[in-house]
Amino acid sequence: MRCRAEYAYPGRPLEVWDGRRWQKVIEVLDEIQTPLDKRFKVVCENGNEYWLVYDPDRDGWQVTAAGSDGKITQKENQ
């Protein structure tokens, strides 16, 4: 994950690793702060939608592809 952070980490997602190459984030559809993590739903240049979840306790990201039926399927852990 590559993201912008002007005042707090994580900030706006910029790129997502899809397993082969970096995909540019072209739109952030949703941003949710929970007591445990921060979540972003994004659309990348390849047209795919992903949920990006940042866990501050592990200082790590989980990236999952949003399926066309609305279900979330595992894409990558980082």
PyMOL Python script that loads the backbone (N, CA, C, O; Angstrom):
from pymol import cmd

cmd.read_pdbstr("""\
ATOM      1  N   MET A   1       0.829  -1.172   0.000  1.00  0.00           N
ATOM      2  CA  MET A   1       0.000   0.000   0.000  1.00  0.00           C
ATOM      3  C   MET A   1       0.873   1.234   0.000  1.00  0.00           C
ATOM      4  O   MET A   1       1.870   1.312   0.717  1.00  0.00           O
ATOM      5  N   ARG A   2       0.497   2.160  -0.784  1.00  0.00           N
ATOM      6  CA  ARG A   2       1.114   3.481  -0.762  1.00  0.00           C
ATOM      7  C   ARG A   2      -0.007   4.485  -0.529  1.00  0.00           C
ATOM      8  O   ARG A   2      -1.028   4.468  -1.217  1.00  0.00           O
ATOM      9  N   CYS A   3       0.202   5.365   0.457  1.00  0.00           N
ATOM     10  CA  CYS A   3      -0.842   6.345   0.729  1.00  0.00           C
ATOM     11  C   CYS A   3      -0.234   7.670   1.133  1.00  0.00           C
ATOM     12  O   CYS A   3       0.939   7.769   1.493  1.00  0.00           O
ATOM     13  N   ARG A   4      -1.073   8.678   1.059  1.00  0.00           N
ATOM     14  CA  ARG A   4      -0.681  10.032   1.416  1.00  0.00           C
ATOM     15  C   ARG A   4      -1.089  10.271   2.862  1.00  0.00           C
ATOM     16  O   ARG A   4      -2.182   9.879   3.273  1.00  0.00           O
ATOM     17  N   ALA A   5      -0.215  10.912   3.636  1.00  0.00           N
ATOM     18  CA  ALA A   5      -0.527  11.208   5.030  1.00  0.00           C
ATOM     19  C   ALA A   5       0.036  12.583   5.371  1.00  0.00           C
ATOM     20  O   ALA A   5       1.231  12.733   5.629  1.00  0.00           O
ATOM     21  N   GLU A   6      -0.837  13.579   5.367  1.00  0.00           N
ATOM     22  CA  GLU A   6      -0.387  14.934   5.659  1.00  0.00           C
ATOM     23  C   GLU A   6      -0.370  15.229   7.146  1.00  0.00           C
ATOM     24  O   GLU A   6       0.526  15.927   7.620  1.00  0.00           O
ATOM     25  N   TYR A   7      -1.340  14.714   7.899  1.00  0.00           N
ATOM     26  CA  TYR A   7      -1.391  14.993   9.326  1.00  0.00           C
ATOM     27  C   TYR A   7      -1.542  13.734  10.172  1.00  0.00           C
ATOM     28  O   TYR A   7      -1.258  13.766  11.370  1.00  0.00           O
ATOM     29  N   ALA A   8      -1.980  12.637   9.583  1.00  0.00           N
ATOM     30  CA  ALA A   8      -2.123  11.378  10.311  1.00  0.00           C
ATOM     31  C   ALA A   8      -2.015  10.225   9.321  1.00  0.00           C
ATOM     32  O   ALA A   8      -2.418  10.347   8.164  1.00  0.00           O
ATOM     33  N   TYR A   9      -1.467   9.110   9.785  1.00  0.00           N
ATOM     34  CA  TYR A   9      -1.352   7.915   8.956  1.00  0.00           C
ATOM     35  C   TYR A   9      -2.452   6.949   9.351  1.00  0.00           C
ATOM     36  O   TYR A   9      -2.695   6.775  10.545  1.00  0.00           O
ATOM     37  N   PRO A  10      -3.115   6.322   8.423  1.00  0.00           N
ATOM     38  CA  PRO A  10      -2.979   6.467   6.986  1.00  0.00           C
ATOM     39  C   PRO A  10      -3.881   7.567   6.445  1.00  0.00           C
ATOM     40  O   PRO A  10      -4.940   7.858   7.001  1.00  0.00           O
ATOM     41  N   GLY A  11      -3.444   8.159   5.365  1.00  0.00           N
ATOM     42  CA  GLY A  11      -4.244   9.157   4.668  1.00  0.00           C
ATOM     43  C   GLY A  11      -4.838   8.562   3.408  1.00  0.00           C
ATOM     44  O   GLY A  11      -5.082   7.357   3.344  1.00  0.00           O
ATOM     45  N   ARG A  12      -5.071   9.384   2.420  1.00  0.00           N
ATOM     46  CA  ARG A  12      -5.693   8.935   1.180  1.00  0.00           C
ATOM     47  C   ARG A  12      -4.827   7.901   0.468  1.00  0.00           C
ATOM     48  O   ARG A  12      -3.650   8.155   0.215  1.00  0.00           O
ATOM     49  N   PRO A  13      -5.404   6.715   0.134  1.00  0.00           N
ATOM     50  CA  PRO A  13      -4.652   5.698  -0.602  1.00  0.00           C
ATOM     51  C   PRO A  13      -4.287   6.192  -2.002  1.00  0.00           C
ATOM     52  O   PRO A  13      -5.109   6.805  -2.683  1.00  0.00           O
ATOM     53  N   LEU A  14      -3.052   5.923  -2.426  1.00  0.00           N
ATOM     54  CA  LEU A  14      -2.585   6.339  -3.742  1.00  0.00           C
ATOM     55  C   LEU A  14      -2.430   5.166  -4.700  1.00  0.00           C
ATOM     56  O   LEU A  14      -2.786   5.268  -5.874  1.00  0.00           O
ATOM     57  N   GLU A  15      -1.891   4.034  -4.194  1.00  0.00           N
ATOM     58  CA  GLU A  15      -1.653   2.857  -5.032  1.00  0.00           C
ATOM     59  C   GLU A  15      -1.871   1.583  -4.228  1.00  0.00           C
ATOM     60  O   GLU A  15      -1.671   1.552  -3.014  1.00  0.00           O
ATOM     61  N   VAL A  16      -2.288   0.529  -4.934  1.00  0.00           N
ATOM     62  CA  VAL A  16      -2.519  -0.784  -4.333  1.00  0.00           C
ATOM     63  C   VAL A  16      -1.731  -1.818  -5.129  1.00  0.00           C
ATOM     64  O   VAL A  16      -1.758  -1.800  -6.359  1.00  0.00           O
ATOM     65  N   TRP A  17      -1.031  -2.716  -4.447  1.00  0.00           N
ATOM     66  CA  TRP A  17      -0.313  -3.806  -5.108  1.00  0.00           C
ATOM     67  C   TRP A  17      -1.309  -4.913  -5.402  1.00  0.00           C
ATOM     68  O   TRP A  17      -1.948  -5.420  -4.480  1.00  0.00           O
ATOM     69  N   ASP A  18      -1.461  -5.304  -6.669  1.00  0.00           N
ATOM     70  CA  ASP A  18      -2.444  -6.320  -7.047  1.00  0.00           C
ATOM     71  C   ASP A  18      -1.844  -7.710  -7.203  1.00  0.00           C
ATOM     72  O   ASP A  18      -2.501  -8.617  -7.714  1.00  0.00           O
ATOM     73  N   GLY A  19      -0.605  -7.881  -6.768  1.00  0.00           N
ATOM     74  CA  GLY A  19       0.064  -9.169  -6.897  1.00  0.00           C
ATOM     75  C   GLY A  19       1.032  -9.212  -8.060  1.00  0.00           C
ATOM     76  O   GLY A  19       1.910 -10.074  -8.111  1.00  0.00           O
ATOM     77  N   ARG A  20       0.874  -8.275  -9.010  1.00  0.00           N
ATOM     78  CA  ARG A  20       1.763  -8.201 -10.167  1.00  0.00           C
ATOM     79  C   ARG A  20       2.386  -6.827 -10.323  1.00  0.00           C
ATOM     80  O   ARG A  20       3.553  -6.702 -10.692  1.00  0.00           O
ATOM     81  N   ARG A  21       1.587  -5.779 -10.034  1.00  0.00           N
ATOM     82  CA  ARG A  21       2.101  -4.420 -10.188  1.00  0.00           C
ATOM     83  C   ARG A  21       1.268  -3.457  -9.351  1.00  0.00           C
ATOM     84  O   ARG A  21       0.196  -3.810  -8.860  1.00  0.00           O
ATOM     85  N   TRP A  22       1.773  -2.242  -9.196  1.00  0.00           N
ATOM     86  CA  TRP A  22       1.051  -1.208  -8.482  1.00  0.00           C
ATOM     87  C   TRP A  22      -0.080  -0.678  -9.346  1.00  0.00           C
ATOM     88  O   TRP A  22       0.126  -0.354 -10.516  1.00  0.00           O
ATOM     89  N   GLN A  23      -1.273  -0.589  -8.774  1.00  0.00           N
ATOM     90  CA  GLN A  23      -2.448  -0.040  -9.444  1.00  0.00           C
ATOM     91  C   GLN A  23      -2.765   1.312  -8.813  1.00  0.00           C
ATOM     92  O   GLN A  23      -2.889   1.410  -7.592  1.00  0.00           O
ATOM     93  N   LYS A  24      -2.896   2.346  -9.624  1.00  0.00           N
ATOM     94  CA  LYS A  24      -3.219   3.679  -9.138  1.00  0.00           C
ATOM     95  C   LYS A  24      -4.675   3.728  -8.667  1.00  0.00           C
ATOM     96  O   LYS A  24      -5.578   3.251  -9.355  1.00  0.00           O
ATOM     97  N   VAL A  25      -4.888   4.311  -7.488  1.00  0.00           N
ATOM     98  CA  VAL A  25      -6.244   4.521  -6.977  1.00  0.00           C
ATOM     99  C   VAL A  25      -6.812   5.749  -7.689  1.00  0.00           C
ATOM    100  O   VAL A  25      -6.236   6.835  -7.624  1.00  0.00           O
ATOM    101  N   ILE A  26      -7.950   5.567  -8.371  1.00  0.00           N
ATOM    102  CA  ILE A  26      -8.537   6.698  -9.086  1.00  0.00           C
ATOM    103  C   ILE A  26      -9.715   7.319  -8.329  1.00  0.00           C
ATOM    104  O   ILE A  26     -10.092   8.460  -8.595  1.00  0.00           O
ATOM    105  N   GLU A  27     -10.299   6.562  -7.379  1.00  0.00           N
ATOM    106  CA  GLU A  27     -11.415   7.106  -6.605  1.00  0.00           C
ATOM    107  C   GLU A  27     -11.525   6.401  -5.258  1.00  0.00           C
ATOM    108  O   GLU A  27     -11.397   5.179  -5.174  1.00  0.00           O
ATOM    109  N   VAL A  28     -11.764   7.178  -4.211  1.00  0.00           N
ATOM    110  CA  VAL A  28     -12.066   6.627  -2.892  1.00  0.00           C
ATOM    111  C   VAL A  28     -13.578   6.687  -2.744  1.00  0.00           C
ATOM    112  O   VAL A  28     -14.158   7.772  -2.698  1.00  0.00           O
ATOM    113  N   LEU A  29     -14.222   5.516  -2.669  1.00  0.00           N
ATOM    114  CA  LEU A  29     -15.676   5.442  -2.572  1.00  0.00           C
ATOM    115  C   LEU A  29     -16.177   5.599  -1.147  1.00  0.00           C
ATOM    116  O   LEU A  29     -17.261   6.138  -0.922  1.00  0.00           O
ATOM    117  N   ASP A  30     -15.388   5.129  -0.180  1.00  0.00           N
ATOM    118  CA  ASP A  30     -15.798   5.182   1.222  1.00  0.00           C
ATOM    119  C   ASP A  30     -14.565   5.201   2.108  1.00  0.00           C
ATOM    120  O   ASP A  30     -13.525   4.642   1.762  1.00  0.00           O
ATOM    121  N   GLU A  31     -14.695   5.849   3.250  1.00  0.00           N
ATOM    122  CA  GLU A  31     -13.627   5.901   4.254  1.00  0.00           C
ATOM    123  C   GLU A  31     -14.292   5.745   5.611  1.00  0.00           C
ATOM    124  O   GLU A  31     -15.168   6.533   5.969  1.00  0.00           O
ATOM    125  N   ILE A  32     -13.879   4.728   6.374  1.00  0.00           N
ATOM    126  CA  ILE A  32     -14.513   4.414   7.648  1.00  0.00           C
ATOM    127  C   ILE A  32     -13.444   4.275   8.723  1.00  0.00           C
ATOM    128  O   ILE A  32     -12.477   3.533   8.552  1.00  0.00           O
ATOM    129  N   GLN A  33     -13.619   4.987   9.827  1.00  0.00           N
ATOM    130  CA  GLN A  33     -12.742   4.835  10.992  1.00  0.00           C
ATOM    131  C   GLN A  33     -13.511   4.036  12.033  1.00  0.00           C
ATOM    132  O   GLN A  33     -14.575   4.465  12.480  1.00  0.00           O
ATOM    133  N   THR A  34     -12.984   2.873  12.425  1.00  0.00           N
ATOM    134  CA  THR A  34     -13.605   2.066  13.472  1.00  0.00           C
ATOM    135  C   THR A  34     -12.712   2.142  14.702  1.00  0.00           C
ATOM    136  O   THR A  34     -11.601   2.666  14.620  1.00  0.00           O
ATOM    137  N   PRO A  35     -13.169   1.635  15.835  1.00  0.00           N
ATOM    138  CA  PRO A  35     -12.299   1.623  17.017  1.00  0.00           C
ATOM    139  C   PRO A  35     -11.026   0.784  16.831  1.00  0.00           C
ATOM    140  O   PRO A  35     -10.032   0.999  17.524  1.00  0.00           O
ATOM    141  N   LEU A  36     -11.062  -0.169  15.895  1.00  0.00           N
ATOM    142  CA  LEU A  36      -9.927  -1.079  15.706  1.00  0.00           C
ATOM    143  C   LEU A  36      -9.074  -0.798  14.482  1.00  0.00           C
ATOM    144  O   LEU A  36      -7.897  -1.156  14.461  1.00  0.00           O
ATOM    145  N   ASP A  37      -9.645  -0.159  13.452  1.00  0.00           N
ATOM    146  CA  ASP A  37      -8.899   0.008  12.205  1.00  0.00           C
ATOM    147  C   ASP A  37      -9.467   1.164  11.390  1.00  0.00           C
ATOM    148  O   ASP A  37     -10.433   1.814  11.789  1.00  0.00           O
ATOM    149  N   LYS A  38      -8.845   1.404  10.243  1.00  0.00           N
ATOM    150  CA  LYS A  38      -9.333   2.386   9.280  1.00  0.00           C
ATOM    151  C   LYS A  38      -9.516   1.673   7.954  1.00  0.00           C
ATOM    152  O   LYS A  38      -8.655   0.903   7.528  1.00  0.00           O
ATOM    153  N   ARG A  39     -10.660   1.938   7.293  1.00  0.00           N
ATOM    154  CA  ARG A  39     -11.010   1.222   6.062  1.00  0.00           C
ATOM    155  C   ARG A  39     -11.296   2.194   4.930  1.00  0.00           C
ATOM    156  O   ARG A  39     -11.875   3.263   5.123  1.00  0.00           O
ATOM    157  N   PHE A  40     -10.868   1.782   3.743  1.00  0.00           N
ATOM    158  CA  PHE A  40     -11.137   2.549   2.533  1.00  0.00           C
ATOM    159  C   PHE A  40     -11.706   1.594   1.491  1.00  0.00           C
ATOM    160  O   PHE A  40     -11.212   0.477   1.338  1.00  0.00           O
ATOM    161  N   LYS A  41     -12.746   2.027   0.773  1.00  0.00           N
ATOM    162  CA  LYS A  41     -13.187   1.289  -0.406  1.00  0.00           C
ATOM    163  C   LYS A  41     -12.769   2.139  -1.590  1.00  0.00           C
ATOM    164  O   LYS A  41     -13.143   3.307  -1.688  1.00  0.00           O
ATOM    165  N   VAL A  42     -11.982   1.543  -2.503  1.00  0.00           N
ATOM    166  CA  VAL A  42     -11.391   2.306  -3.602  1.00  0.00           C
ATOM    167  C   VAL A  42     -11.649   1.637  -4.941  1.00  0.00           C
ATOM    168  O   VAL A  42     -11.950   0.446  -5.019  1.00  0.00           O
ATOM    169  N   VAL A  43     -11.521   2.439  -5.996  1.00  0.00           N
ATOM    170  CA  VAL A  43     -11.532   1.945  -7.372  1.00  0.00           C
ATOM    171  C   VAL A  43     -10.157   2.239  -7.949  1.00  0.00           C
ATOM    172  O   VAL A  43      -9.655   3.359  -7.842  1.00  0.00           O
ATOM    173  N   CYS A  44      -9.552   1.230  -8.559  1.00  0.00           N
ATOM    174  CA  CYS A  44      -8.217   1.390  -9.142  1.00  0.00           C
ATOM    175  C   CYS A  44      -8.307   1.554 -10.655  1.00  0.00           C
ATOM    176  O   CYS A  44      -9.359   1.351 -11.260  1.00  0.00           O
ATOM    177  N   GLU A  45      -7.171   1.927 -11.251  1.00  0.00           N
ATOM    178  CA  GLU A  45      -7.116   2.179 -12.689  1.00  0.00           C
ATOM    179  C   GLU A  45      -7.501   0.964 -13.519  1.00  0.00           C
ATOM    180  O   GLU A  45      -7.924   1.113 -14.665  1.00  0.00           O
ATOM    181  N   ASN A  46      -7.361  -0.241 -12.961  1.00  0.00           N
ATOM    182  CA  ASN A  46      -7.748  -1.447 -13.700  1.00  0.00           C
ATOM    183  C   ASN A  46      -9.254  -1.706 -13.625  1.00  0.00           C
ATOM    184  O   ASN A  46      -9.749  -2.683 -14.187  1.00  0.00           O
ATOM    185  N   GLY A  47      -9.995  -0.808 -12.913  1.00  0.00           N
ATOM    186  CA  GLY A  47     -11.440  -0.937 -12.804  1.00  0.00           C
ATOM    187  C   GLY A  47     -11.900  -1.760 -11.614  1.00  0.00           C
ATOM    188  O   GLY A  47     -13.094  -1.797 -11.317  1.00  0.00           O
ATOM    189  N   ASN A  48     -10.977  -2.421 -10.929  1.00  0.00           N
ATOM    190  CA  ASN A  48     -11.334  -3.248  -9.785  1.00  0.00           C
ATOM    191  C   ASN A  48     -11.562  -2.403  -8.539  1.00  0.00           C
ATOM    192  O   ASN A  48     -10.913  -1.377  -8.339  1.00  0.00           O
ATOM    193  N   GLU A  49     -12.501  -2.855  -7.703  1.00  0.00           N
ATOM    194  CA  GLU A  49     -12.753  -2.226  -6.417  1.00  0.00           C
ATOM    195  C   GLU A  49     -12.117  -3.068  -5.319  1.00  0.00           C
ATOM    196  O   GLU A  49     -12.168  -4.298  -5.354  1.00  0.00           O
ATOM    197  N   TYR A  50     -11.517  -2.387  -4.341  1.00  0.00           N
ATOM    198  CA  TYR A  50     -10.868  -3.066  -3.227  1.00  0.00           C
ATOM    199  C   TYR A  50     -11.283  -2.429  -1.908  1.00  0.00           C
ATOM    200  O   TYR A  50     -11.568  -1.233  -1.842  1.00  0.00           O
ATOM    201  N   TRP A  51     -11.312  -3.245  -0.864  1.00  0.00           N
ATOM    202  CA  TRP A  51     -11.370  -2.754   0.508  1.00  0.00           C
ATOM    203  C   TRP A  51      -9.954  -2.787   1.037  1.00  0.00           C
ATOM    204  O   TRP A  51      -9.282  -3.815   0.956  1.00  0.00           O
ATOM    205  N   LEU A  52      -9.493  -1.666   1.582  1.00  0.00           N
ATOM    206  CA  LEU A  52      -8.165  -1.549   2.175  1.00  0.00           C
ATOM    207  C   LEU A  52      -8.368  -1.311   3.658  1.00  0.00           C
ATOM    208  O   LEU A  52      -9.018  -0.341   4.046  1.00  0.00           O
ATOM    209  N   VAL A  53      -7.817  -2.188   4.497  1.00  0.00           N
ATOM    210  CA  VAL A  53      -8.005  -2.091   5.940  1.00  0.00           C
ATOM    211  C   VAL A  53      -6.644  -1.968   6.600  1.00  0.00           C
ATOM    212  O   VAL A  53      -5.781  -2.832   6.442  1.00  0.00           O
ATOM    213  N   TYR A  54      -6.461  -0.872   7.350  1.00  0.00           N
ATOM    214  CA  TYR A  54      -5.209  -0.644   8.061  1.00  0.00           C
ATOM    215  C   TYR A  54      -5.404  -0.950   9.539  1.00  0.00           C
ATOM    216  O   TYR A  54      -6.280  -0.378  10.188  1.00  0.00           O
ATOM    217  N   ASP A  55      -4.577  -1.862  10.071  1.00  0.00           N
ATOM    218  CA  ASP A  55      -4.590  -2.240  11.483  1.00  0.00           C
ATOM    219  C   ASP A  55      -3.410  -1.558  12.170  1.00  0.00           C
ATOM    220  O   ASP A  55      -2.268  -1.965  11.959  1.00  0.00           O
ATOM    221  N   PRO A  56      -3.656  -0.522  12.992  1.00  0.00           N
ATOM    222  CA  PRO A  56      -2.549   0.201  13.612  1.00  0.00           C
ATOM    223  C   PRO A  56      -1.769  -0.629  14.639  1.00  0.00           C
ATOM    224  O   PRO A  56      -0.583  -0.375  14.854  1.00  0.00           O
ATOM    225  N   ASP A  57      -2.409  -1.612  15.273  1.00  0.00           N
ATOM    226  CA  ASP A  57      -1.698  -2.459  16.231  1.00  0.00           C
ATOM    227  C   ASP A  57      -0.634  -3.316  15.552  1.00  0.00           C
ATOM    228  O   ASP A  57       0.442  -3.530  16.109  1.00  0.00           O
ATOM    229  N   ARG A  58      -0.932  -3.806  14.356  1.00  0.00           N
ATOM    230  CA  ARG A  58       0.029  -4.609  13.584  1.00  0.00           C
ATOM    231  C   ARG A  58       0.849  -3.759  12.628  1.00  0.00           C
ATOM    232  O   ARG A  58       1.834  -4.228  12.057  1.00  0.00           O
ATOM    233  N   ASP A  59       0.436  -2.494  12.454  1.00  0.00           N
ATOM    234  CA  ASP A  59       1.038  -1.606  11.463  1.00  0.00           C
ATOM    235  C   ASP A  59       1.061  -2.293  10.102  1.00  0.00           C
ATOM    236  O   ASP A  59       2.086  -2.322   9.420  1.00  0.00           O
ATOM    237  N   GLY A  60      -0.095  -2.847   9.721  1.00  0.00           N
ATOM    238  CA  GLY A  60      -0.184  -3.575   8.464  1.00  0.00           C
ATOM    239  C   GLY A  60      -1.514  -3.387   7.778  1.00  0.00           C
ATOM    240  O   GLY A  60      -2.495  -2.948   8.378  1.00  0.00           O
ATOM    241  N   TRP A  61      -1.523  -3.732   6.497  1.00  0.00           N
ATOM    242  CA  TRP A  61      -2.698  -3.582   5.643  1.00  0.00           C
ATOM    243  C   TRP A  61      -3.258  -4.938   5.254  1.00  0.00           C
ATOM    244  O   TRP A  61      -2.515  -5.911   5.124  1.00  0.00           O
ATOM    245  N   GLN A  62      -4.575  -4.999   5.068  1.00  0.00           N
ATOM    246  CA  GLN A  62      -5.227  -6.143   4.442  1.00  0.00           C
ATOM    247  C   GLN A  62      -5.966  -5.583   3.232  1.00  0.00           C
ATOM    248  O   GLN A  62      -6.706  -4.606   3.341  1.00  0.00           O
ATOM    249  N   VAL A  63      -5.757  -6.209   2.087  1.00  0.00           N
ATOM    250  CA  VAL A  63      -6.392  -5.766   0.843  1.00  0.00           C
ATOM    251  C   VAL A  63      -7.299  -6.881   0.359  1.00  0.00           C
ATOM    252  O   VAL A  63      -6.856  -8.015   0.173  1.00  0.00           O
ATOM    253  N   THR A  64      -8.570  -6.561   0.156  1.00  0.00           N
ATOM    254  CA  THR A  64      -9.516  -7.547  -0.350  1.00  0.00           C
ATOM    255  C   THR A  64     -10.257  -6.955  -1.541  1.00  0.00           C
ATOM    256  O   THR A  64     -10.538  -5.757  -1.584  1.00  0.00           O
ATOM    257  N   ALA A  65     -10.566  -7.806  -2.494  1.00  0.00           N
ATOM    258  CA  ALA A  65     -11.313  -7.369  -3.672  1.00  0.00           C
ATOM    259  C   ALA A  65     -12.793  -7.389  -3.342  1.00  0.00           C
ATOM    260  O   ALA A  65     -13.292  -8.349  -2.756  1.00  0.00           O
ATOM    261  N   ALA A  66     -13.495  -6.327  -3.719  1.00  0.00           N
ATOM    262  CA  ALA A  66     -14.947  -6.280  -3.555  1.00  0.00           C
ATOM    263  C   ALA A  66     -15.557  -6.996  -4.744  1.00  0.00           C
ATOM    264  O   ALA A  66     -15.385  -6.557  -5.882  1.00  0.00           O
ATOM    265  N   GLY A  67     -16.269  -8.093  -4.505  1.00  0.00           N
ATOM    266  CA  GLY A  67     -16.858  -8.881  -5.580  1.00  0.00           C
ATOM    267  C   GLY A  67     -18.038  -8.176  -6.224  1.00  0.00           C
ATOM    268  O   GLY A  67     -18.642  -7.285  -5.625  1.00  0.00           O
ATOM    269  N   SER A  68     -18.360  -8.569  -7.427  1.00  0.00           N
ATOM    270  CA  SER A  68     -19.452  -7.933  -8.168  1.00  0.00           C
ATOM    271  C   SER A  68     -20.806  -8.176  -7.496  1.00  0.00           C
ATOM    272  O   SER A  68     -21.754  -7.427  -7.728  1.00  0.00           O
ATOM    273  N   ASP A  69     -20.901  -9.227  -6.659  1.00  0.00           N
ATOM    274  CA  ASP A  69     -22.156  -9.491  -5.957  1.00  0.00           C
ATOM    275  C   ASP A  69     -22.207  -8.776  -4.611  1.00  0.00           C
ATOM    276  O   ASP A  69     -23.121  -9.000  -3.817  1.00  0.00           O
ATOM    277  N   GLY A  70     -21.230  -7.923  -4.361  1.00  0.00           N
ATOM    278  CA  GLY A  70     -21.204  -7.158  -3.116  1.00  0.00           C
ATOM    279  C   GLY A  70     -20.440  -7.848  -2.002  1.00  0.00           C
ATOM    280  O   GLY A  70     -20.164  -7.235  -0.970  1.00  0.00           O
ATOM    281  N   LYS A  71     -20.092  -9.120  -2.193  1.00  0.00           N
ATOM    282  CA  LYS A  71     -19.336  -9.845  -1.182  1.00  0.00           C
ATOM    283  C   LYS A  71     -17.864  -9.479  -1.314  1.00  0.00           C
ATOM    284  O   LYS A  71     -17.403  -9.075  -2.382  1.00  0.00           O
ATOM    285  N   ILE A  72     -17.142  -9.625  -0.222  1.00  0.00           N
ATOM    286  CA  ILE A  72     -15.715  -9.324  -0.222  1.00  0.00           C
ATOM    287  C   ILE A  72     -14.957 -10.638  -0.300  1.00  0.00           C
ATOM    288  O   ILE A  72     -15.219 -11.556   0.477  1.00  0.00           O
ATOM    289  N   THR A  73     -14.024 -10.731  -1.229  1.00  0.00           N
ATOM    290  CA  THR A  73     -13.204 -11.931  -1.365  1.00  0.00           C
ATOM    291  C   THR A  73     -11.748 -11.564  -1.123  1.00  0.00           C
ATOM    292  O   THR A  73     -11.310 -10.467  -1.469  1.00  0.00           O
ATOM    293  N   GLN A  74     -11.003 -12.484  -0.530  1.00  0.00           N
ATOM    294  CA  GLN A  74      -9.611 -12.213  -0.201  1.00  0.00           C
ATOM    295  C   GLN A  74      -8.779 -12.030  -1.449  1.00  0.00           C
ATOM    296  O   GLN A  74      -8.818 -12.875  -2.344  1.00  0.00           O
ATOM    297  N   LYS A  75      -8.022 -10.941  -1.530  1.00  0.00           N
ATOM    298  CA  LYS A  75      -7.156 -10.679  -2.676  1.00  0.00           C
ATOM    299  C   LYS A  75      -5.686 -10.752  -2.269  1.00  0.00           C
ATOM    300  O   LYS A  75      -4.869 -11.346  -2.974  1.00  0.00           O
ATOM    301  N   GLU A  76      -5.354 -10.144  -1.130  1.00  0.00           N
ATOM    302  CA  GLU A  76      -3.949 -10.045  -0.777  1.00  0.00           C
ATOM    303  C   GLU A  76      -3.836  -9.604   0.684  1.00  0.00           C
ATOM    304  O   GLU A  76      -4.670  -8.843   1.174  1.00  0.00           O
ATOM    305  N   ASN A  77      -2.831 -10.071   1.353  1.00  0.00           N
ATOM    306  CA  ASN A  77      -2.486  -9.569   2.686  1.00  0.00           C
ATOM    307  C   ASN A  77      -1.140  -8.902   2.600  1.00  0.00           C
ATOM    308  O   ASN A  77      -0.217  -9.428   1.978  1.00  0.00           O
ATOM    309  N   GLN A  78      -1.021  -7.754   3.216  1.00  0.00           N
ATOM    310  CA  GLN A  78       0.260  -7.032   3.182  1.00  0.00           C
ATOM    311  C   GLN A  78       0.464  -6.352   4.495  1.00  0.00           C
ATOM    312  O   GLN A  78       1.479  -5.684   4.693  1.00  0.00           O
TER     313      GLN A  78
END
""", "prot")
cmd.dss("prot")
cmd.show_as("cartoon", "prot")
cmd.util.cbc("prot")
cmd.orient("prot")
